[in-house]
Amino acid sequence: MRVDLEDLLFSRGSFTLRGSGTFEEGVHLVSGPVGSGKSTLALLLAELLRPGSGAVRRHGVSSALLLLQFPEHHITCPTVAEEAGSWGLAPDDVLARADLAGRGDDDPFHLSRGELRRLTLACAVMRNPDLLMLDEPFGSLDCVAKREACRMIEERDAGITIIFSHERAVLPRVDAVWEMEAGALTARGSVPGAIPLWRHAPPYLAYALREGARPANIRLSDAREALCRIRG
Amino acid sequence: MIRVAGLRHRIVDIPDLTVDARHIAVIGPNGSGKTTLLAISSGIEEPRAGTVRLLGRPPSAVKVGWVGEFPDRTLLFSRVYDEIASAPRFRHHPCRETDERVGAAAGKVGIQHLLGKKVSALSGGEKALVALAAACADDPEVLVLDEADSHLDAGTAERVYRVVQESTAAHVLWCTQSMDTAAGADYVLFMEDGRVRHHGTPEEVFSALEETCFYPTMWRVLR
């Protein structure tokens, strides 16, 4: 299973997006500043936008799902249980997974931001698509909710997961890092080799690298473990 | 000086609090009452009970600049210039003075090149910078930022931080989910379930939060 970007080119006004590369099975992080084209790339990968030239080619991918930046944009039903059902899932299973037991009759818009994010993320993960794309899954969340989101992403053990995010404090374990900058997509490669090449790495990772540590992955805990190893 | 007495509004419940610091970070989980406290302190909402006084006055008698989390929901005008000019115009400043204020605010934030643009053509980060310039255009006495950095990348967030540090406001109330940003404040309020659970210098507050994910990531690795 893989997704190939073949000389992808997309233009709108003065903005141009370019990208080539292959997304293999595993968790990918596409990082980059706001406005660099992360959401546009997500829409192209989801085939909701058509490239000007080049192509997105899916191989062995039988299902795909894009979770939008603002979870309220997914809501179509008046209750949390019906919303879960609209994803083709058993509501009780979703409520348990999203830690929302007893909230089935609530209006989804009465959930907090963190709860709504948990609901849509649980639905997306439980649908278990071959290709799952998450646009800023940590936006507006406190660190407790970000950790929950990371846990749900890490529990997904198959398929291709692509996270588009500028998050710099709470991140999940990933297999590969990509960077978007002014519309240009660059593959930094597999982790941990990608970490020293990651230009916009979070401050704690940049610090660990400066100290001579070699974190095994991109989480704060990985940076701390690597620092402990060299400090003894 | 910010004084809160007997404040009860929605879930916020703050019996007594006095803060004499310039840059005040307001942190805590989603739904802990941070936005409500900021809205009351800005005069956007009247509390059900109790009072907030800024510089010895009620918030409605203080010039407050407000930057919200979602600029799309707070930007009023379709042209960047008009948005930044709104506060001076609402105060009936003469045209020439308004123009000078708009130019100065845009210069401080580094967005002079956007003044002629339509707000709808801007990126999310640019909109946040326009909202910040609009909040600064009338030299606010108190600047309030409600998770204005949630949707900003590191470079833009640093620009916001610099503008806030250089502003002439006597107080800056800044709600953020970036603990590394909050660590640079003069004073920190940690809210939970509508109450102020911890308050004090960043060292005091974060030492109480060391076992939680609210501890700044840089402090974690530097330790």
Interface residues (C-beta under 8 A of the other chain):
Chain A: G13 G32 P33 V34 G35 S36 S112 R113 G114 E136 G139 S140 L141 D142 C143 V144 A145 K146 R147 H166 R168 A169 V170 H200 P202 P203 Y204 Y207 A208 L220 A223 R224 L227
Chain B: G28 P29 N30 G31 E69 A121 S123 G124 G125 E126 E147 S150 H151 L152 D153 A154 G155 T156 Q177 S178 M179 D180 T212 C213 F214 T217 M218 R220 V221 L222
